[in-house]
Each structure stands twice: as C-alpha cells, then as structure tokens.
C-alpha cells in the first residue's frame, strides 16, 4: 500500500506547487518505460541501467519519523514534501500524511494531504488535533482505488503549534462500525527541521511562469 499511496501523494504535492489553491490530483505521471537491454549472440542479457523514473518519488532525507520525499523531474528541479506513514498500535500501516508550505499572504500557511483506507466513514470526515487541543474536522476531497483523500490547510498559528507540539492526533471512523473510532498518532519529533528543509528546497526551485 505504501508505494502506491506515495505516488499519489507525490502527484498531489507536485500540483500544489503549481497552483496557490489546495486541490486533489487524481492522476499520476506514468514512469518512462525502460529501454531494451543489450544481449549477446547467445541471447543472454547484459543488464541495463535503471530508467530515470521521471514522476516517481524518492527519499532525500530523514527527520526522525518524517521523510523528505521528492518528485523526480526531467530537469532535476524536484519538488519535495514532508511525509510520514501512520501506523496503529499493532504496527499496521493505516494512513499517510504529507505536508508542505504555501506562499505567504494566503489564509493557509501550510497544506497537508491525508490518505486513509476506503473503508472510512466519509460523512464523519477526518479529525486532526495537536496534543490536547480541540480537534478540527476536515472533509474528504475524493476517493480512489488507493484510499480516500483529505486536502487540508493550516493557518500560521496552527503551523506554529505543530512546530512546538509533541504529537498530532488523527482520528477517523470505520464505515463498518460508525460508533468506533481509529486514532493515529502523528509524531512531531523532527517536524520543524524537516519542514524547514522541505521549504528551503522548494524555495530554491525556479519560479514557474
């Protein structure tokens, strides 16, 4: 599940850097097909170099539970996001969150993409809180084969609270049991360093016309 979700997250974040408004990205670029490798007269493969993988993601740096993940582009100007895989108390991968800065002057100082399983009760939305603060409820934007996606924004004050906080608390409701909840901890250890690194990396990219 993780690699597929990561590709969708990468596509969504790439779109976030090309438009000021948060929105869902439902398609992801197809990686380039590898060229046929050389072969001997006996039909033996001599191997080949891996394809460039334009449109795929790679991990550039780790910040405790967070990863700086970037999207490979043709010109090497790769946009990045701050990513964390969320697991339940039994160590099962349940959801993913990625965060990125937004241009100054907007209502949202940072954006996030959250992906949860398809078996989530959509009408309940996704709840997110920092430490013991009162949670906010966010709607889901779209569901696809890989899960349901919420695209949310954080104010400057909320971003500051995230940087100072210990953990985020993400809560969803399973559709098969609407009276139950699934609560996932989002570690904030390493967040500030990771977010600043991602922001600096993206700020250095050439400005798009």
N, C-alpha and C positions, 0 to 999 in steps of 0.2 A: 504493500500500500504506500509506503513512504516515497519510493522513487516516482510513482505516478503523480501523487499529490504534489511533490516538489516541482514537477514540470509545470503543473497548472499554476502553482504559486509563482514560479518564475515568470510565466507569461503575464500574470496579473500585475506583478510588480513592474515588469518592463513597460506595461501600458501606463502605469501610474506615473512614470517619469515623462511621459509624452503628453499628458493632459493634466490640468490642475484639479479636476474633479475626480473623486473616487468612483470607480465603476468596476464591473465584473468583466473578466476576459474569459470567453467560453472556448476559445481555440488556442492551440499551442503550435508553434512552428515545427514542421517536420524536419528532423535532422537530415543532413545530406547523406545520400547513400554512399557507402564505401566503394572505392574503385576496385576492380578485379585485381587480385594479386598476381605476381609473376609466377610462372610454373616452368618446370624443367620439361625436357622432351619426354620424360617418363610420366608426366602428369602429376609430379609432386609439387605441392605448394611451397613456395619460398617465403610465405608470410608477407605482411604489408603493414605499413604504419596505420594507426587508428585514424578514422575520419576526424576532421576538425570539430565536428559536433556543434556547429552553429545552432543556437537556440536551446542548447541543453544547459544544465546548471552544474556548478562545481563549488566546492567549499574552499574559500580563500583563507579563512582564519577562524579559530575557535575562541570563544569568550565564555568560559565555564559551560553552562548549559546551552548557550547560544552559538550559532554559527553565522559567519558572514558568507552568504551564498550569492553567487553572481551568475548572470546570464551571459553565455559566450556569444559574442557578436563577430561579424566578419572583420571589422576594423580594429578589434581589440579594445574598444571603449565599452567595457562591460558594466552594466548597471547592477547594483547589489541590493540585498535585503538582509535583515537580521531575522534569523529563523530558529524556531525551537519545536521539537517533536514532543507532544504531550502524552504522558502515559498515566494509566490508572494505578491504584495501589498494588496491583498484581504484576505491574511491569508491561501491561499490554498497551501497544500504541493505539491511541484513540483519536487524537486530533492534532492539528498543526496550526501554528501561528507564525506569521511573518510581519515585521514592522519596518517602516521606512519614513523618513522625514518628508514634509511637504513644503512648498515655497512659503516664505514669510508673507504675512499680511492676510492670510486666509483664516477662516474660522477654525480649521483643523491644523494643528502644528505637526501632527504625525498621523499616519494611516496604518491600518493593520488588515491583514487578510486572515480569516479563521476558517478552517475546513474541518467539518465534523462528519460522522457517519450518516448515511442515508436514512437510517432508522431513527433519526431525531425528530421530535415533535416540532414542526416548523412554526406553529402558532405560538409556541412558548418563547421563541427567539433564543438568543444566547445571552447569558448574563456575564458581566465582567466587572470585577472589583479589585481594588488594590488594598492588600492587607485586610483590615476590618472595616473599611469604608463601605458605604451603601453602594450596592451594585447598580449599574445601568443595564437596561435591556436593549439589545440591538436586533433588528430583523435580519433574516436571511435574504440574500440577493438572488441566488439561483442555486439549483441542484443539478448535478451532472452525475455521470456514472461513478465518479471517484468520491462523491460526497456532496454535502450542502455547504455553501459558501456565504460567509458574512463579511462585508466590507465596511469597516467602521473607522471613525475618526476620533482623535483625541485633541482636546484643547491644549494650549501651552501649560496651563495649570495642571491638567491631568498628566501631561508628559513629564512635568517636574515631579509629580507624585510618584510616577513609575520609576523615575531615576533614583528617588530616595527610598523607595519601598523595598520590602523583603520578598514579597511574592504577589503575583496576581492570582485571582481565583476565578476560574471559568466554569460556568455551570450550564448544562444542557439537560433536556428532559427526553427520555426514551419514548418513542411513539407507542411501543407495546405496553408501557406501564406509565401512563401520564401522571400518576401520583408519586412516582420516584424521580430522583434527580441523580445526575452524574456530575461530580465535582472534580475538576482537574486543577492542580497547582501549576502555575507558570513561574518558574524560578526567575527572579530578577537579579540574581548574582551575575555580575559581568555585563549587565544590560547597558549601563552608561558607556563603558569603554567600547562595547560592540556597536552601539547606536552611533556614537561619535565617529567611529571608524567607517561605518557604512555611509554616514552623511558626508564625511570628508571625501570618500572615494567617489560618490556620486556627484559631489560639487565640482570635482575636477574633470568631469566629462564635458566634452564640447557642447555648447548650448545648441539646442535644436531650433531651427527657424520656425 
